[in-house]
Amino acid sequence: MNIMDEAILEKAMSADVAPATNENIKMRGEKVCVFYGDKQALFGVDLLIRQNQVTALIGPSGCGKSTFLRCLNRMNDTIDSARVEGKITLDGEDIYDRNIDVVELRSRVGMVFQKPNPFPKSIYENVAYGPRIHGLARNKADMDAIVETSLKRAGLFNEVKDRLNDPGTGLSGGQQQRLCIARAIAVSPEVILMDEPCSALDPIATARVEELIDELRENYTIVIVTHSMQQAARVSQRTAMFHLGNLAEEGPTEKMFTNPDDKRTQDYITGRFG
Ligand SMILES: Nc1ncnc2c1ncn2[C@@H]1O[C@H](COP(=O)(O)OP(=O)(O)OP(=O)(O)O)[C@@H](O)[C@H]1O
């Protein structure tokens, strides 16, 4: 390794290993357990989500990544058999407190799903819907600007600018996913949860979304579930490795991919299981 490489690595490492302070912790999971009926899916997960960083959740299929992600904006509430124990905070506030307005929580902690799920409405309305119900636009010109900026940021505007009134469901799968990303961005959430957001996208669209994720972290905190080690390494600053419902290890992404402490992480990133 030459001096330049060492300097770059040292800079990256020192930025990422900065101790977590209350100021840079956006969300905190403490002893999070999730049950689906009698089956326990998460076993006491402790995880910090740092502000303006991308945290990647990795691990073999069924290890609980999506379950943990869904705890962060109470999407597990929508699953009848699901029960969550432990504590999860957003800016220090318990999001499972009975006084929490779940609709408001989900506008602060938005979500992009694995399968594109546009509303059966026009492309324009898909993006405008959230800002409208949250009163984010004063007039039509404001709304047009929000819709255009959101579609541009999601790398979709050029493909749809001449057919904004066509149904969102008429787009290709990859375009639909970018529409869902535009929809998430449009309400200016503080945290964006992404559950394998690129699995339906081609490599060019994937690259664009990864660039977008990097841009978005200036203003938002992002948590992404991914099966792609390359994607986790490219987009995240922190990586959390899950295994059989436990958090095996969490740390700076460079360290996790070059010198992990836990053998399960080592085995997973080298393709020995998963
Ligand atoms: N709605 C549900 N009802 C019952 N069990 C569920 C439900 N969702 C997930 N599980 C179970 O919880 C465990 C964790 O699943 P989860 O989807 O969180 O894992 P994952 O790591 O995201 O998997 P994948 O990478 O395959 O998406 C699995 O054993 C799964 O079968």
The ligand as an SDF file (V2000), in Angstrom:
LIG
                    3D

 31 33  0  0  0  0  0  0  0  0999 V2000
  -44.9560  -12.0110    8.3160 N   0  0  0  0  0  0  0  0  0  0  0  0
  -44.2490  -13.0160    8.8410 C   0  0  0  0  0  0  0  0  0  0  0  0
  -44.8760  -14.0310    9.4750 N   0  0  0  0  0  0  0  0  0  0  0  0
  -44.1870  -15.0580   10.0330 C   0  0  0  0  0  0  0  0  0  0  0  0
  -42.8390  -15.1660    9.9930 N   0  0  0  0  0  0  0  0  0  0  0  0
  -42.1580  -14.1860    9.3630 C   0  0  0  0  0  0  0  0  0  0  0  0
  -42.8230  -13.0700    8.7590 C   0  0  0  0  0  0  0  0  0  0  0  0
  -41.8770  -12.2610    8.2170 N   0  0  0  0  0  0  0  0  0  0  0  0
  -40.6950  -12.8470    8.4630 C   0  0  0  0  0  0  0  0  0  0  0  0
  -40.8500  -14.0020    9.1470 N   0  0  0  0  0  0  0  0  0  0  0  0
  -39.7970  -14.9090    9.6100 C   0  0  0  0  0  0  0  0  0  0  0  0
  -38.8810  -14.1710   10.4070 O   0  0  0  0  0  0  0  0  0  0  0  0
  -37.5340  -14.5530   10.1150 C   0  0  0  0  0  0  0  0  0  0  0  0
  -36.7730  -13.3150    9.6460 C   0  0  0  0  0  0  0  0  0  0  0  0
  -37.3100  -12.9040    8.3930 O   0  0  0  0  0  0  0  0  0  0  0  0
  -36.8380  -11.5760    7.6380 P   0  0  0  0  0  0  0  0  0  0  0  0
  -37.7020  -11.4220    6.4330 O   0  0  0  0  0  0  0  0  0  0  0  0
  -36.7520  -10.4800    8.6050 O   0  0  0  0  0  0  0  0  0  0  0  0
  -35.3600  -11.9910    7.2090 O   0  0  0  0  0  0  0  0  0  0  0  0
  -34.3840  -11.3330    6.1390 P   0  0  0  0  0  0  0  0  0  0  0  0
  -33.0250  -11.4290    6.7210 O   0  0  0  0  0  0  0  0  0  0  0  0
  -34.8680   -9.9980    5.7610 O   0  0  0  0  0  0  0  0  0  0  0  0
  -34.5480  -12.3530    4.9350 O   0  0  0  0  0  0  0  0  0  0  0  0
  -34.3980  -12.1290    3.3450 P   0  0  0  0  0  0  0  0  0  0  0  0
  -32.9900  -11.7250    3.1370 O   0  0  0  0  0  0  0  0  0  0  0  0
  -34.6990  -13.4820    2.7830 O   0  0  0  0  0  0  0  0  0  0  0  0
  -35.3880  -11.0780    2.9440 O   0  0  0  0  0  0  0  0  0  0  0  0
  -37.6220  -15.6430    9.0580 C   0  0  0  0  0  0  0  0  0  0  0  0
  -37.5480  -16.8890    9.7110 O   0  0  0  0  0  0  0  0  0  0  0  0
  -38.9800  -15.4480    8.4320 C   0  0  0  0  0  0  0  0  0  0  0  0
  -39.5060  -16.6560    7.9660 O   0  0  0  0  0  0  0  0  0  0  0  0
  1  2  1  0
  2  3  1  0
  2  7  2  0
  3  4  2  0
  4  5  1  0
  5  6  2  0
  6  7  1  0
  6 10  1  0
  7  8  1  0
  8  9  2  0
  9 10  1  0
 10 11  1  0
 11 12  1  0
 11 30  1  0
 12 13  1  0
 13 14  1  0
 13 28  1  0
 14 15  1  0
 15 16  1  0
 16 17  2  0
 16 18  1  0
 16 19  1  0
 19 20  1  0
 20 21  2  0
 20 22  1  0
 20 23  1  0
 23 24  1  0
 24 25  2  0
 24 26  1  0
 24 27  1  0
 28 29  1  0
 28 30  1  0
 30 31  1  0
M  END
$$$$
